[in-house]
Amino acid sequence: MLWDFENWFFFGAWRLGFGASRPIKSDKMICHDDRCDYLSRLMPKPIARSKTRKAVAKRFKITARGKILRAQSSRRHLMSAKNAKRKRQLSKMARVDKTDEARVKANLPFG
């Protein structure tokens, strides 16, 4: 019946203060607004996936102990002006600074 106070929450009467209490949320009732006056279908939520940034994966390497290594710069051109010792040392990997480690690890979620 329309005048029954138990059913007035369907019309939003509890918002107006007519004495009807707010409806109790059950496990089947999903509320997208304040009214909870309908049963919505249970839609599967997509799982948020953290993907590897391939540009980061090509430039950095994470060691077994968690250190992040990078290639050194200054080895692309003008190699004839550099002596053999300098070229040899530039070929080795260097560690990423600790201020940049969090950004690199965020883009490489699977290590």
C-alpha positions, 0 to 999 in steps of 0.5 A: 500500500502506498501509505505504508511507512515501510515502503516509503523509502522507495519514493525517497520519503526518508530524505524528507523526514517522514519517519521511514528509516533508511533501507538496510543494505543486503548482499544482493542490493548494490547502491550507486546513489543514496536511495538503494531502491533497485536491484542492479545486476552484478557486473564483473569489475575489470581487474586493474593490471599493471603493465610493464613499460617496454621503453623502461624495460629496454633501458634498465635492468633490476638485479637479483638484490633489487639494484637498478642498473642503466647504461652510461651516456657518451658512447654514441658518437665522437668515439675517436676523441675518447681513449680506450680506457674511457670507452671501456669504462663507459661500456659498463653498467652504472647504478640508477640514483636512489631518487629515481629508483621508485619511478623506474620500479613503478614502471617495471612491476614484475622486476 
